[in-house]
Amino acid sequence: MERIRERVIQIYGNLVSLLQKCIFCILSVGPIPNHIAFIMDGNRRFTKKCKLMEGAGHKIGFSALMSMLKYCYEFGVRYVTVYAFSIENFKRSPEEVQSLMDLMLEKIEEILKEQSIVNRYGVRVIFSGNLKLLSEPVRLAAERAMLATAKNSKAVLSICVAYTSTNEIMHAVQESCEEKWDEITLLNSSGAGYGLISLGGYEQDEMDHLIKLTDIEKHMYMAAAPDPDIIIRTSGETRLSNFLLWQSANCYLYSPSVLWPEIGFRQFLWAILNFQQIHFYLDKQRKQS
Ligand SMILES: CC(C)=CCC/C(C)=C/CC/C(C)=C/COP(=O)(O)OP(=O)(O)O
């Protein structure tokens, strides 16, 4: 009896994944987003709603993330970014921060296993954020994961930890200033006489030594990924909460009402359909003008 039950579940699973593949095939006639970013909101609310043990929502949330990654990579999305832990989250109780860090540590080990989604789909993992703020075990595990997947080239997963956009922008501006300062100091020592910021009347060669947009962008934590096409934030929230502010100027925000652990194929499909609709509309407008 048990074996028949297992077989039925297996056949059902195969049918569902066949159906999903057919749907992806039809959808891929339209534009495929290159980069989807997720704000995984509502894990604690899910724990409360389902009267689960503390921390269970985040564990189920991780499984939901694995399903989303599978849909993204099956559909051909090359870049996925997740907001896993913001700098603001350090203000939570020490017990909660510790339990989230323990989960992170456990799940980093899990994603490095041979049969994990990361290895099955050839995904390079990047941890983006102010990693110095992490405890040593988590930082080392993150570095190990980046090294172990550095040669994977089919897709990229950016995990934002100890991240906020304002911190990212500040870091990038500081790095660019330091880089320019070193450049100018080097030139001055050779007798050229430039300043980093000089007021009025620039000569062309002086302009070459001002900080440009590309200088700042190359120092962003998210420099390895293009700007996102879609940001999906669960639990009906439409705020960005200091996530990818620099990169989201032209991005579409989708906020389904489900809590993060409840997100599934239906929400993914809806996000893609909405994105494609907006894409077609903008394309039509561009052709008309
Ligand atoms: C390795 C890896 C990528 C692990 C990620 C695991 C995971 C699901 C982390 C979510 C972290 C987080 C603070 C989510 C926000 O929900 P919340 O806690 O703020 O819940 P609420 O919105 O209901 O308060």
The ligand as an SDF file (V2000), in Angstrom:
LIG
                    3D

 24 23  0  0  0  0  0  0  0  0999 V2000
   21.1510   30.9250    2.9990 C   0  0  0  0  0  0  0  0  0  0  0  0
   19.9160   31.7500    2.8890 C   0  0  0  0  0  0  0  0  0  0  0  0
   19.6930   32.4970    1.6420 C   0  0  0  0  0  0  0  0  0  0  0  0
   19.0590   31.7820    3.9250 C   0  0  0  0  0  0  0  0  0  0  0  0
   17.8610   32.6450    3.9480 C   0  0  0  0  0  0  0  0  0  0  0  0
   16.8460   32.1600    4.9540 C   0  0  0  0  0  0  0  0  0  0  0  0
   15.6660   33.1340    5.0240 C   0  0  0  0  0  0  0  0  0  0  0  0
   14.3480   32.6810    4.5110 C   0  0  0  0  0  0  0  0  0  0  0  0
   15.8480   34.3440    5.5620 C   0  0  0  0  0  0  0  0  0  0  0  0
   14.7820   35.3730    5.7030 C   0  0  0  0  0  0  0  0  0  0  0  0
   15.2670   36.4740    6.6080 C   0  0  0  0  0  0  0  0  0  0  0  0
   14.3180   37.5460    6.9110 C   0  0  0  0  0  0  0  0  0  0  0  0
   14.7610   38.4850    7.9580 C   0  0  0  0  0  0  0  0  0  0  0  0
   13.1220   37.6760    6.2850 C   0  0  0  0  0  0  0  0  0  0  0  0
   12.0790   38.6720    6.5870 C   0  0  0  0  0  0  0  0  0  0  0  0
   11.0100   38.0710    7.3180 O   0  0  0  0  0  0  0  0  0  0  0  0
   10.7030   38.5580    8.7890 P   0  0  0  0  0  0  0  0  0  0  0  0
   11.5310   37.7590    9.7490 O   0  0  0  0  0  0  0  0  0  0  0  0
   10.9660   40.0510    8.8370 O   0  0  0  0  0  0  0  0  0  0  0  0
    9.1890   38.2500    9.0260 O   0  0  0  0  0  0  0  0  0  0  0  0
    8.0110   39.3310    9.2100 P   0  0  0  0  0  0  0  0  0  0  0  0
    8.0010   40.1660    7.9680 O   0  0  0  0  0  0  0  0  0  0  0  0
    6.7750   38.5090    9.3610 O   0  0  0  0  0  0  0  0  0  0  0  0
    8.3360   40.1280   10.4450 O   0  0  0  0  0  0  0  0  0  0  0  0
  1  2  1  0
  2  3  1  0
  2  4  2  0
  4  5  1  0
  5  6  1  0
  6  7  1  0
  7  8  1  0
  7  9  2  0
  9 10  1  0
 10 11  1  0
 11 12  1  0
 12 13  1  0
 12 14  2  0
 14 15  1  0
 15 16  1  0
 16 17  1  0
 17 18  2  0
 17 19  1  0
 17 20  1  0
 20 21  1  0
 21 22  2  0
 21 23  1  0
 21 24  1  0
M  END
$$$$
